[in-house]
Amino acid sequence: MKTFQHVNYLWDEQKARSLEGDEVALLLYRSNLLGSDLRITNYGGGNTSCKLIEKDPLTGQETEVMWIKGSGGDIGTLKKSGLAALYVDRLRNLENVYRGIEHEDEMVALFNHCIYDLDSKAPSIDTPLHGFLPFKHIDHLHPDAAIAIAAAKDGKEITEKLFKGSIGWVDWQKPGFDLGLQLRECLENNPGIRGIMLGSHGLFTWGDTAYESYVNSLEVIEKCAAYLEENYGKARPVFGGEKTESLSADQRKKQAAKLAPILRGFCSSERSMIGHFTDGDRVLEFINSNDLERLAPLGTSCPDHFLRTKIQPLIINLDKEESLDDIEEIKAKLLPLFQDYRAMYAAYYETHKHPNSPAIRDANPVIILYPGVGMFAFAKDKQTARVASEFYTNAINVMKGSEAVSTYTSLPRQEAFDIEYWLLEEAKLQRMPKPKALSGKIALVTGSGGGIGKAIAKKFVEEGAVVLLNDLNQERLQTTKDEFVKLFGQDVVDAAVLDVSSEEQISEAFATASLAFGGIDIVVNNAGLSISKSIEDHTQADLDLLYNVLVKGQFLVTKECTKILKAQAIGGDIINIVSKNALVSGPNNAGYGSAKAAQLHLSRLNASELGQYKIRVNVVNPDAVISDSNIWSGGWAEGRAKAYGISVEELPNFYAKRTLLNEIILPVDIANACFAFVGGLLSKSTGNVLNVDGGVAVAFVR
């Protein structure tokens, strides 16, 4: 077993032996190991391949086939369905029709003529880079340590000195057919090398077996990382030393939670964005440094980095301890920064665009740096924002390494633009699925550990939103969160224990939403309970509990979310789950029914007040939602059954038969009603009541 200090050696001999004889399986195994370590390659970055002899299905003759990660995949999660398989001889024969670097992009369509496996993923632009090298197993990776050397001013000389000629060098060039030919030429001019460093870009390594390639990659990266480690702080302090001292971890979180919605509002001027916040040690070391103002505007070097992070970040000049309570004052301070950034980006586009360049994209920053506090990222969804944050952290590592051994150099602006607005990248963007109705939206659903709230939260996630689940019952909440993570992934859900009658817990829940996602767009006041007793049996404690949860809870949650919605200034939705009991008088229902009536009128009052801020307030009135609902615990079912002179078992059919539609109402029915209000078709509707009760005539609003 090999020993490494700067990368993870994860090769399992027993696992590898079980895959012997299946080179494609070994390729996938190697790829997943390499992709599991962000120090080796970032999400979606890099490429791996293997070449083997297969039987040609048309001729029956043996032929060499290259299996390689297809377009848009991630080696850390790569499966066979994500591979492309191509005839090697056909791929290399494309050199006969290659018309030169000015016609690079036309070669991509020709890759399809080289497909061996008809179930292949579309071949990536890196395909010829692997195809023109003769080795059976090849790794193309983006390790921070290697890119730090590749992005150094004298990276070529450092590579030669460090590896004593065993690693070749190819200057920066956009990936494509010509770069594949240059790699071949480098190998021909330097026979016996174990890899090639690509200027500003990454690393190529190889081996005769999957294991040899894996170990070769680790050894080269380890050597780069160890070299950098030896030089950190040697010539000068890292990043020129500390300029700003960090706040405490708790203070950083509080400050970030207050600021995130304001930043999100600015970043959502063109489309609704989701945020991500990080205050890791590597980030703080950079953003608190003397070199921040010099290095950050240079932008990143590796194309994979700035494709996700934009050409450069925005540095905000707020004091780390500045009070953020006066939202309008903070906005006034930040607005010029965002205006300057947008103007910079527009000038960058206009200066470097080509006649056939795609239209300018969103000019808002993706990465925002707040010295003393942390780093924010904003993108179309949570995963993209998180990955952008990870990529900029990679870029920080690169700058740190380059500065330790030389001087950091970024890509020239024109080269950066040609990658960012590459027609092939644009085509990839155009092939992506259209956003769902709630893409870019953040929802908080109270009482979403089960029943109606859980159904609403699930519906919102299915329609593209991210959701903060909350419930009074911590165990129930954790079970629901685990279920959502399993169904939808970790990036779409977070959770916070919440008693809606507690201002402190409400504030903490919204702070969690702001830290996790950047703010809030949709709030559903769903948390509730019910007590059915005659007026004589009703206690003051019963009444206080009902009003605390239903009325006070709705009031306090609405009050807190309004602060965030106003800070963002992009509108929003508040939906209150009330009840047909707000409109209908019935026996044994004085406390619950009157509290529901208060909720309904409070909704009207809020709609009247908040409409000027584009905040819509609407009501959904359910009735008799029995399935998986907390409302039926605590004796409510028994109380209602007694009031109607039937058994508890008869309640569902009793409720259904008294409706005009003769239907049993389910949690998903309420979820669909909530989506109707927020899905876009009713964006000009506020102050409305939508009954979802199967049709109870006496509950008609008009």
C-alpha positions in Angstrom: 0.0 0.0 0.0 1.3 3.4 -1.0 1.5 6.3 1.6 0.5 9.8 0.6 0.0 12.9 2.7 -1.7 15.3 0.2 -4.1 12.9 -1.6 -6.2 10.0 -0.6 -5.0 6.5 -1.6 -8.2 4.5 -1.8 -7.3 1.6 -4.0 -8.8 -1.7 -2.7 -7.0 -4.7 -4.0 -9.8 -7.1 -3.2 -12.3 -4.8 -5.0 -10.0 -4.4 -8.0 -9.4 -8.2 -8.2 -13.2 -8.7 -8.4 -13.1 -6.5 -11.5 -10.2 -8.2 -13.3 -10.9 -8.9 -16.9 -13.3 -6.0 -17.2 -11.2 -3.0 -18.1 -14.3 -0.7 -18.4 -15.3 -1.6 -14.9 -11.8 -0.9 -13.7 -11.9 2.5 -15.5 -15.1 3.4 -13.7 -13.6 2.2 -10.4 -10.4 4.3 -10.9 -12.5 7.3 -12.0 -14.7 7.2 -9.0 -11.7 7.0 -6.6 -10.0 10.0 -8.3 -13.2 12.0 -8.4 -14.0 11.5 -4.7 -11.1 13.8 -3.7 -11.6 17.5 -4.5 -7.8 18.0 -4.2 -7.4 15.7 -7.3 -10.2 17.1 -9.4 -13.2 19.3 -9.0 -16.9 18.3 -9.6 -17.5 17.7 -13.3 -13.8 18.4 -14.1 -11.2 16.1 -15.7 -11.6 13.1 -17.8 -10.5 9.5 -17.7 -10.2 6.8 -20.4 -9.0 3.3 -21.3 -8.3 1.6 -24.6 -8.9 -2.0 -25.2 -9.4 -4.5 -28.0 -13.0 -5.2 -28.9 -14.7 -7.2 -31.6 -16.1 -5.0 -34.4 -19.8 -5.9 -34.7 -19.7 -5.2 -38.4 -16.6 -7.2 -39.5 -16.1 -9.5 -36.6 -12.4 -8.4 -36.6 -10.6 -7.2 -33.5 -10.3 -3.4 -33.3 -9.0 -0.9 -30.7 -11.8 1.0 -28.8 -11.4 3.9 -26.4 -13.8 4.3 -23.5 -13.9 7.8 -22.2 -16.0 10.0 -19.9 -18.7 11.6 -22.1 -19.7 15.2 -22.3 -21.0 16.8 -19.1 -20.2 13.9 -16.7 -18.5 13.8 -13.3 -15.8 11.2 -12.8 -16.6 10.9 -9.1 -20.1 9.5 -9.9 -19.3 8.1 -13.4 -21.2 5.0 -14.5 -21.0 3.1 -17.8 -24.0 5.1 -19.1 -21.8 8.2 -18.8 -19.0 6.8 -21.1 -18.5 7.3 -24.8 -16.8 4.4 -26.8 -15.1 5.3 -30.0 -13.1 3.4 -32.7 -9.5 4.6 -32.1 -8.5 4.3 -35.8 -11.5 6.4 -37.0 -10.8 9.0 -34.4 -7.2 9.4 -35.4 -8.1 9.4 -39.1 -10.0 12.6 -38.5 -6.6 14.3 -38.8 -6.9 13.7 -42.5 -9.9 16.1 -42.7 -8.8 18.5 -40.0 -8.7 22.0 -41.5 -6.7 23.8 -38.7 -7.3 25.5 -35.4 -9.8 28.0 -36.9 -12.1 25.1 -37.6 -11.8 23.4 -34.3 -15.5 23.3 -33.4 -16.5 21.4 -36.6 -14.5 18.4 -35.4 -16.9 17.7 -32.5 -19.7 16.7 -34.8 -17.3 14.3 -36.6 -16.7 12.4 -33.3 -20.1 10.9 -33.8 -18.8 9.1 -36.9 -16.3 7.3 -34.7 -18.8 5.9 -32.2 -18.4 2.2 -31.4 -21.0 1.7 -28.7 -24.4 3.0 -30.0 -25.5 3.6 -26.4 -22.6 6.0 -25.9 -22.9 9.3 -24.1 -22.0 12.2 -26.5 -18.2 12.5 -26.7 -16.6 15.4 -25.0 -14.2 18.0 -26.4 -11.4 16.2 -24.5 -11.8 13.1 -26.7 -8.9 13.8 -29.1 -6.6 14.7 -26.1 -6.9 11.0 -25.0 -7.2 9.6 -28.5 -3.8 10.8 -29.8 -1.9 9.4 -26.8 -1.0 5.7 -27.2 -1.5 4.7 -23.6 -4.1 2.2 -22.4 -5.2 4.1 -19.4 -5.1 7.9 -19.2 -6.1 10.4 -16.5 -6.7 14.1 -17.3 -7.2 15.8 -13.9 -7.4 19.3 -12.4 -5.6 19.0 -9.1 -5.1 22.3 -7.3 -1.4 21.6 -6.6 -0.6 20.9 -10.3 -2.6 23.8 -11.6 -0.8 26.1 -9.1 2.4 25.2 -10.9 0.8 25.3 -14.3 -0.5 28.8 -13.5 2.8 30.1 -12.1 4.6 32.7 -14.2 7.5 30.3 -14.7 5.5 27.1 -14.4 7.4 25.4 -17.3 10.7 25.9 -15.6 9.4 24.7 -12.2 7.9 21.6 -13.8 11.2 20.8 -15.5 13.2 21.3 -12.3 10.8 19.5 -10.0 10.3 16.4 -12.2 13.7 16.4 -13.9 12.3 16.1 -17.4 9.8 13.2 -16.6 6.8 15.5 -17.0 6.3 17.3 -20.3 4.8 20.8 -20.9 2.3 22.1 -23.3 1.4 25.8 -23.2 -2.2 26.9 -22.6 -4.6 26.3 -25.4 -8.4 25.8 -25.5 -9.2 22.1 -25.4 -9.9 20.6 -28.8 -8.5 18.7 -31.7 -5.3 20.8 -32.0 -4.5 20.3 -28.4 -4.7 16.6 -28.9 -2.1 16.9 -31.7 0.1 19.0 -29.4 0.0 16.3 -26.7 1.1 13.7 -29.2 3.9 16.0 -30.4 5.1 16.6 -26.8 5.3 12.8 -26.2 7.2 12.3 -29.4 9.7 15.0 -28.5 10.0 13.6 -24.9 9.8 9.8 -25.1 9.5 8.1 -21.7 7.8 10.9 -19.9 5.2 9.9 -17.3 2.8 12.8 -17.9 2.2 16.3 -19.4 1.4 19.5 -17.6 -1.0 21.8 -19.5 -0.3 25.5 -18.9 -2.9 27.1 -16.6 -5.1 24.0 -17.1 -4.3 20.7 -15.6 -2.4 17.4 -15.8 -2.2 14.3 -18.0 -0.9 11.1 -16.6 -1.1 7.5 -17.7 -0.3 3.8 -17.2 -0.5 0.4 -18.8 -3.1 -0.7 -16.3 -5.8 1.1 -14.4 -3.8 0.7 -11.2 -0.6 2.1 -12.7 -2.4 5.1 -14.1 -4.1 5.7 -10.7 -0.8 5.5 -8.7 1.0 7.6 -11.3 -1.6 10.3 -11.0 -1.4 10.3 -7.2 2.4 10.3 -7.2 2.7 13.3 -9.5 0.0 15.3 -7.6 1.7 14.4 -4.3 5.0 15.7 -5.5 3.5 19.0 -6.7 1.6 19.4 -3.4 4.7 18.6 -1.3 6.7 21.1 -3.2 4.2 23.8 -2.6 3.9 22.8 1.1 7.7 23.3 1.5 7.4 26.8 0.1 4.3 28.2 1.9 5.4 31.3 3.8 9.1 30.8 2.9 9.7 33.9 0.7 6.9 36.0 2.1 3.7 35.4 4.3 0.9 33.5 2.6 -1.1 36.0 0.5 1.0 38.8 2.0 -0.3 38.1 5.5 -3.5 39.0 7.3 -5.2 42.3 6.8 -8.6 41.6 8.4 -9.2 39.5 11.4 -12.1 37.1 11.2 -15.2 37.4 13.4 -15.9 34.4 15.6 -17.7 31.5 13.9 -21.0 32.4 15.5 -20.7 36.1 14.6 -19.8 35.1 11.0 -22.9 33.0 10.7 -25.2 35.8 12.2 -23.7 38.4 9.9 -23.9 36.2 6.8 -27.6 35.3 7.6 -28.5 39.0 7.8 -26.7 39.9 4.6 -27.5 37.0 2.4 -31.1 38.1 1.5 -29.8 41.5 0.5 -27.1 40.1 -1.7 -29.6 37.6 -3.2 -31.9 40.4 -4.1 -29.2 42.1 -6.1 -28.1 38.9 -7.7 -31.7 38.0 -8.7 -32.2 41.1 -10.8 -32.5 39.0 -13.9 -33.6 35.6 -12.5 -34.2 34.1 -9.1 -31.0 32.8 -7.6 -30.2 30.3 -4.8 -27.3 31.0 -2.5 -24.5 29.2 -0.7 -22.3 30.4 2.1 -19.0 29.1 3.3 -16.5 30.4 5.8 -13.8 27.6 5.7 -10.3 28.3 6.8 -8.9 28.4 3.2 -11.5 31.0 2.2 -10.9 33.2 5.3 -7.1 33.0 4.7 -7.6 34.5 1.3 -10.4 37.0 1.8 -8.7 38.4 5.0 -5.3 38.8 3.3 -3.3 41.8 2.1 -3.2 40.3 -1.4 -7.0 40.0 -1.9 -7.4 43.3 -3.8 -4.5 42.4 -6.1 -5.3 38.7 -6.8 -9.1 38.5 -6.9 -9.6 40.8 -9.9 -7.1 38.7 -11.9 -9.7 35.9 -12.1 -9.0 32.2 -12.2 -6.7 30.3 -14.5 -8.3 26.9 -15.1 -11.3 27.1 -17.5 -13.3 24.7 -15.2 -13.1 27.3 -12.5 -14.2 30.5 -14.2 -17.0 28.7 -16.2 -18.7 28.3 -12.8 -17.4 31.4 -10.9 -17.5 34.1 -13.7 -14.4 36.0 -14.7 -13.9 37.5 -11.2 -15.6 37.8 -7.8 -17.2 40.9 -6.2 -15.5 42.1 -3.0 -17.9 44.0 -0.8 -16.5 46.8 1.3 -18.7 46.6 4.4 -17.0 46.5 7.7 -17.2 42.9 9.1 -19.0 44.2 12.3 -21.2 46.7 10.5 -24.8 46.7 11.7 -27.0 45.3 9.0 -30.3 46.2 10.7 -30.9 49.2 8.5 -31.6 47.4 5.3 -32.0 50.5 3.1 -28.8 51.9 4.3 -26.9 48.7 3.5 -28.5 48.5 0.1 -27.4 52.1 -0.6 -23.8 51.1 0.2 -23.9 48.0 -1.9 -25.8 49.2 -5.0 -22.8 51.1 -6.5 -20.6 47.9 -6.1 -23.2 45.9 -8.0 -23.6 48.6 -10.6 -19.8 48.7 -11.1 -19.6 44.9 -11.4 -22.4 44.8 -14.0 -20.7 47.6 -16.0 -17.4 45.7 -15.8 -18.9 42.5 -17.0 -20.8 44.3 -19.9 -17.5 46.0 -20.9 -15.7 42.6 -20.8 -18.4 41.1 -23.1 -18.4 44.1 -25.5 -14.6 44.2 -25.7 -14.0 40.5 -26.4 -17.2 39.3 -28.2 -17.1 37.9 -31.8 -19.7 38.4 -34.5 -21.3 35.0 -33.7 -20.9 35.1 -29.9 -24.0 34.2 -27.9 -25.9 37.1 -26.2 -24.5 38.4 -23.0 -25.5 36.4 -20.0 -26.5 37.5 -16.5 -24.1 40.3 -15.5 -24.4 39.8 -11.8 -21.6 38.2 -9.8 -21.6 34.5 -8.8 -18.9 34.8 -6.1 -19.1 37.5 -3.4 -16.3 37.9 -0.9 -16.9 39.6 2.5 -13.6 40.0 4.4 -13.8 38.9 8.0 -17.0 36.9 7.3 -16.9 34.5 4.4 -17.8 33.8 0.8 -21.3 33.8 -0.9 -22.1 32.1 -4.1 -25.4 32.6 -6.1 -26.5 30.5 -9.0 -29.6 29.0 -10.6 -29.9 26.2 -8.1 -28.3 25.1 -4.8 -26.0 22.5 -6.4 -24.7 25.0 -8.9 -24.1 27.6 -6.2 -22.3 25.0 -3.9 -20.2 23.8 -6.8 -19.3 27.3 -7.7 -18.2 27.9 -4.2 -16.1 24.7 -4.3 -14.5 25.8 -7.6 -13.6 29.2 -6.2 -12.0 27.5 -3.2 -10.0 25.5 -5.8 -9.0 28.7 -7.4 -7.8 30.1 -4.1 -5.7 27.0 -3.6 -4.2 27.6 -7.0 -3.4 31.2 -6.3 -1.9 30.3 -2.9 0.4 27.7 -4.5 1.5 29.8 -7.4 2.3 32.8 -5.2 4.3 30.5 -2.9 6.7 29.4 -5.6 6.4 32.2 -8.2 3.8 34.7 -9.4 0.2 33.7 -10.1 -1.0 34.3 -13.7 -4.6 34.1 -14.9 -5.8 33.5 -18.4 -5.8 36.5 -20.7 -9.3 38.1 -20.8 -9.8 37.1 -24.4 -8.9 33.5 -23.8 -11.3 33.5 -20.8 -14.1 35.0 -22.9 -13.6 32.5 -25.7 -14.1 29.7 -23.2 -17.0 31.3 -21.4 -18.9 32.1 -24.6 -17.7 29.1 -26.6 -20.4 28.1 -29.0 -19.9 24.5 -27.9 -20.6 25.5 -24.3 -23.6 27.5 -25.4 -24.9 24.5 -27.2 -24.5 22.5 -24.0 -26.5 25.1 -22.1 -29.2 25.1 -24.7 -29.6 21.3 -24.3 -30.2 21.5 -20.6 -33.8 20.9 -19.4 -35.9 24.0 -19.1 -36.3 25.3 -15.6 -39.2 24.0 -13.6 -41.9 26.3 -12.4 -40.3 26.8 -9.0 -36.6 26.7 -10.0 -34.7 29.3 -8.1 -37.3 29.5 -5.4 -36.8 29.0 -1.7 -39.7 27.7 0.5 -40.3 27.3 4.2 -43.3 25.2 5.2 -44.1 25.1 8.9 -45.2 21.8 10.3 -43.7 19.9 7.4 -42.6 16.9 9.3 -45.7 15.0 8.1 -49.2 15.3 6.8 -50.2 18.3 4.7 -47.0 20.2 5.3 -44.8 17.3 4.1 -47.0 16.9 1.0 -46.7 20.7 0.2 -42.9 20.6 0.7 -42.6 17.5 -1.5 -44.7 19.1 -4.2 -42.5 22.3 -4.2 -39.3 20.3 -4.5 -40.7 18.3 -7.3 -41.5 21.6 -9.1 -37.9 22.8 -8.7 -37.8 24.7 -5.3 -35.5 24.1 -2.4 -37.2 23.8 1.0 -36.5 24.3 4.6 -38.5 21.7 6.5 -39.5 22.4 10.1 -41.5 20.8 12.8 -41.9 20.8 16.5 -41.1 17.1 16.7 -37.4 16.8 16.1 -37.5 13.0 15.5 -40.3 13.3 13.0 -38.5 16.2 11.3 -35.2 14.3 10.9 -37.1 11.3 9.5 -38.7 13.5 6.9 -35.4 15.2 6.0 -33.7 11.9 5.6 -36.6 10.8 3.2 -36.2 14.0 1.2 -32.5 13.7 0.9 -32.9 10.1 -0.3 -35.5 11.2 -2.9 -34.1 14.5 -4.1 -30.5 14.8 -2.9 -28.8 16.8 -0.2 -28.9 20.2 -2.0 -32.6 20.7 -2.1 -33.5 20.5 1.6 -32.5 21.6 5.1 -34.4 21.5 8.3 -34.9 23.5 11.6 -36.9 22.5 14.7 -39.6 25.2 15.0 -42.2 26.1 17.6 -44.2 28.7 15.7 -45.1 30.5 19.0 -41.4 31.2 19.7 -40.0 34.3 18.2 -36.5 33.1 18.9 -37.0 29.8 17.1 -38.7 31.5 14.1 -35.8 33.9 13.8 -33.4 31.0 13.9 -35.3 29.1 11.3 -35.2 32.0 8.8 -31.5 32.5 9.6 -31.0 28.8 8.7 -32.9 29.4 5.4 -30.8 32.4 4.6 -27.5 30.6 5.3 -28.5 27.5 3.5 -30.2 29.0 0.4 -29.8 32.8 0.6 -33.2 33.9 1.7 -36.9 33.0 1.2 -39.6 33.3 -1.5 -42.5 31.2 -0.3 -43.7 30.7 3.2 -46.6 28.3 4.0 -48.1 28.8 7.5 -49.3 25.2 7.9 -48.3 24.3 11.5 -51.5 23.6 13.5 -53.4 21.5 16.0 -57.0 21.0 16.8 -59.1 20.7 19.9 -62.8 19.7 19.7 -64.7 20.2 23.0 -68.0 21.7 24.1 -67.9 25.2 25.4 -68.3 24.0 28.9 -65.3 21.5 28.6 -63.0 24.0 26.8 -60.3 25.3 29.2 -58.4 28.6 29.0 -55.3 26.5 28.4 -57.0 24.9 25.4 -57.8 28.3 24.0 -54.4 29.8 24.6 -52.7 26.8 22.9 -54.9 27.1 19.8 -54.4 30.8 19.5 -50.7 30.6 20.2 -50.1 28.1 17.5 -52.7 29.1 14.9 -53.0 32.8 15.2 -49.9 34.0 17.0 -47.8 31.5 15.0 -49.1 32.7 11.7 -48.6 36.3 12.8 -45.0 35.8 14.0 -43.9 33.8 11.0 -45.4 36.3 8.6 -43.8 39.2 10.5 -40.3 37.6 10.3 -40.5 36.5 6.7 -41.7 39.9 5.7 -38.3 41.4 6.8 -36.5 39.0 4.4 -38.9 39.4 1.5 -38.5 43.2 1.8 -34.7 42.9 2.0 -34.7 40.9 -1.2 -37.2 43.2 -2.9 -38.1 40.6 -5.5 -41.6 39.8 -4.2 -42.8 36.5 -2.7 -45.7 34.4 -1.6 -47.3 33.7 1.8 -49.8 30.9 1.9 -51.9 30.3 5.0 -53.4 26.9 5.5 -56.7 27.8 7.3 -59.8 25.7 7.2 -63.4 25.6 6.1 -64.1 26.0 9.8 -63.1 29.7 9.5 -66.4 30.2 7.6 -68.7 27.5 8.9 -70.2 27.3 12.4 -70.4 23.9 14.0 -70.7 22.2 17.4 -67.8 21.6 19.8 -65.6 24.0 17.8 -65.5 27.4 19.6 -61.7 27.5 20.1 -60.5 26.0 16.8 -63.1 27.6 14.6 -62.6 31.1 16.0 -58.8 30.8 15.7 -59.2 29.7 12.1 -61.5 32.7 11.5 -58.8 34.9 13.0 -56.2 33.3 10.7 -58.4 34.0 7.7 -58.9 37.7 8.4 -55.3 38.2 9.4 -54.4 36.8 5.9 -56.7 39.5 4.3 -55.0 42.2 6.4 -51.6 41.1 5.5 -52.5 40.9 1.8 -53.7 44.5 1.9 -50.6 45.7 3.6 -47.9 43.7 1.7 -49.2 44.0 -1.9 -47.2 47.2 -2.5 -44.0 45.0 -2.1 -45.2 42.4 -4.6 -45.8 40.0 -1.7 -48.9 37.9 -2.3 -50.9 36.5 0.6 -53.4 33.8 -0.1 -55.4 31.2 1.8 -56.1 27.5 1.2 -59.1 26.2 3.1 -59.0 22.4 3.5 -61.5 20.2 5.3 -61.2 16.8 6.8 -57.7 15.9 5.7 -57.2 12.8 7.7 -54.3 11.0 6.1 -51.0 11.2 8.0 -52.1 14.4 9.8 -51.3 15.5 13.3 -54.6 17.3 13.5 -56.3 14.0 14.3 -54.2 13.3 17.3 -55.0 14.6 20.8 -58.7 13.5 20.7 -59.8 15.6 17.8 -61.1 12.7 15.8 -63.0 11.4 18.8 -64.4 14.8 19.5 -65.7 15.3 15.9 -67.1 11.8 15.8 -69.0 12.4 19.1 -70.3 15.7 17.7 -71.7 14.0 14.7 -72.9 10.9 16.5 -70.7 8.5 14.6 -67.6 6.3 15.2 -64.1 7.5 14.4 -63.8 4.8 11.7 -66.8 6.3 10.0 -65.4 9.8 9.8 -63.6 9.7 6.4 -66.7 8.5 4.6 -68.9 10.8 6.6 -66.8 13.8 5.5 -66.7 12.7 1.9 -70.5 12.1 1.7 -71.3 15.5 2.9 -69.4 17.2 0.0 -70.8 18.1 -3.4 -68.1 16.0 -5.1 -68.3 13.1 -2.6 -64.5 13.0 -2.4 -62.0 12.2 0.4 -59.5 15.0 0.7 -55.8 14.0 0.8 -52.6 16.0 1.7 -51.6 16.0 -1.9 -54.8 17.9 -2.8 -53.8 20.7 -0.5 -50.2 20.6 -1.9 -51.6 21.0 -5.4 -53.7 24.0 -4.3 -50.6 25.7 -2.8 -48.7 25.1 -6.0 -51.5 26.7 -8.0 -50.9 30.0 -6.1 -47.1 30.0 -6.5 -46.5 28.2 -9.8 -46.7 31.3 -12.0 -50.2 31.3 -13.4 -51.7 33.2 -10.5 -48.9 35.7 -10.0 -51.4 38.6 -10.0 -53.6 37.0 -7.4 -53.6 38.0 -3.7 -56.1 38.1 -0.8 -57.9 35.0 -2.2 -59.3 31.9 -0.6 -59.1 28.6 -2.4 -61.4 25.9 -0.9 -60.2 22.3 -1.1 -62.9 20.5 0.7 -64.7 18.5 -1.9 -67.4 21.2 -2.1 -69.0 22.3 1.2 -71.7 24.8 0.1 -72.0 26.5 3.5 -68.2 27.2 3.3 -68.5 29.1 0.0 -66.8 32.5 0.4 -69.4 34.2 -1.8 
